[in-house]
Amino acid sequence: MKTSDCTILVVPGLGGSGPEHWQTRWAQKLSTARRVEQADWDRPDLKEWTGRLIEAVAAAERPVVIVAHSLGVAAVAHAAPRLKPGAVIGGFLVALPDVEDPATRPDGLAAFAPLPRDPLPFPSLLIASRNDPYCAYDRAEDVSYAWGAALVDAGEAGHLNPESGFGPWPEGLMRFAGFLKRL
């Protein structure tokens, strides 16, 4: 599949993926990409976040591929059972936060716990770092198995955000292109 054949829904996490974030850069670069906007990026509300994602999927005129980062990944997992059947054909999920662990969970995210463990209804890829401050690698591995997602070990890559050195993230874009080819 080519990017022109699908709608790419970019689902940022807490803070909304600022201008230097790879998600923002990809959304600007990929002509069929659309951000799922939230009313408040700093005080996430599970019902609102999932509702906006569900609306964006329903409004898409082409098959949907989701590109989610951090809390956006958790929002995707919560919304998945309520997404229009067959509308989402793939999920590129990066840096899952462990919303169940109060030791690593940022304040205000407890409403996103527990994390759903049902298999996702679309092919997905979960990219996880060995030293993500918000999720232990073994936890990401366990969740990927529950979701039926392929797991990609990103090595010691922090939270895969600009603070960890991932601004443009060209390697991620290449991985995303490979993911699209398999859909």
N, C-alpha and C positions, 0 to 999 in steps of 0.2 A: 504494500500500500504506500502511496505517496502522500505527502502532507496536503496536497491539493484535493485529495479524495476524501478527506475527513475534516471534522471540526475538532480542533485541539482546545480543550478546556484546561486552562492553567488555574490551578487551585493553590494559592499561597497559604502559608501558615501564619502564625502569630506575627503581627507587625506588618503583614501584607507584602513581603518581599520587595524591598526598596529598589531604587534605580540601579544599583550595582549588582543586584542579585541575578543569578543566571536565569531564573524564571522570567523576570522582567525583560531581560535581554532577548530571550527566546520569543516571548510574546510579541516583541517589536519586530523581530526578524522573520518569523513564520507568518505568512499572510493569512492563514486560516485559524490562527490562534486567537482565543478570546479569554480574558481574565474573568474568573468568577469573583465579582466584587462583593465585599461585605460592608455592612453599615458601620461596624466598629472593629478594626483590625486588632486593637489592643485589649478589648474586653470581649472575647469571643462568646457567643451564645450558640450552643449546640443546635437548637431548633432553627435559628436563623441561618446558620452556616449550612446546615444540610438542606434547608428549604431553598436557599439560593442555588445550590448545586443542582438539586432536582429540577428547578425551573429552567436553569441553563441547559440541562440535558434535554428536557422536553421541547425547548425552543430551537434546538439545533436541527438544521435541514439535511445534514449529512451524518454518517456514522461518527460517533464521538470517541476520541482518545483523550483520556484524562492524564494530565501531568501535574502531580501533586507533590508538595514539599511539606514536611514537618506536620503541623497540626492539620494542614490540608489533607494529609493521608488519613488521619483519624476521622476527619469529616467524611471522606469518601467511604470509608468502611461503615460508618453509621448510616450513610445515605444509600448504600448499595442495594439493600433489599427493596427500596422504594423507587429506584430508578426505572424509567420506562423499559420494559423488557426488550432486549436486543439492541437498544439504542447505543449503549457503550460497548465498543469492541475491543478496548484495551485500556490498561491502567499502568502508567509509568510512575511509580511511587518511590519517593526519595526521602530518607532520613525520618523514619517513623519515630515520634516521641512516645515514650512509655508513660501514657497518661494515668496509669494505675500506680506508679511508683512515686510517692510524695517526695522522696529524696532527690529525684531528678526532674520532676514535673514542675514547670513554672507556675507561679501563683495564678489562680483563676481558671485552671484547666481541668479541675476535678469533675466537672459536669460531662466531660468527654469520656470518663471511665464508667463502667468497664469497656474495654475495647472489644468490639464484636469479633467473634472467632469463626463465624460461618464462612464457608468458601465464597469468594467473590464470584459474581455471575459473569465475569469476563476475564480473558487472559490478562495476567498482570506480572509485573516485574518489581521487586522491592530491592532498592539499593540501600545498603546499610554499611556504616563505618564501624571499625573496631574500637574507636575511641570517641564515639558520639557522646557528649555530656548529657544528652537527654534520653538515651536508650542504650542499654547494654547490647552488644552484638548477639549474644545467645537469646535474648528476649526477641529481637528482630527476627532471628532465625526461627524461633518457635512460632511467632505470629505468621511468618511467611508460609510455613507448612500448613497452618490452620486455614489460611486464606487460599491455598493452592497457588501461591505466587512463586515464581522463580526468584531465587535470592542471588543478588550480586554482592560480593564482598568488595567494598571500596577501599579496603586497607585502612590505614590510620588517616582518615579524612575529616575528622571532627564532625560537625553538623552539616557538612556539604553546603555551606553558605559563604558569603563574602568574608565573614570573620575568620573562616577556616581556609581562606585562600581560593574560594570557588566563586569568582565573579562571572566571567563568560562561560566557563566550564565546557570547553570544546570537546573533551573526551565524553562528557555526558551527552552532548548533542549527537556525537557519533553513535553512542550506545542507543540513544532514542531512535535514530535512523534505522539501526539494525532491528530494533524492536518492531518498528513500523513494517519493515520488510516481511516479518514473520506473521503479521496479522492478515 
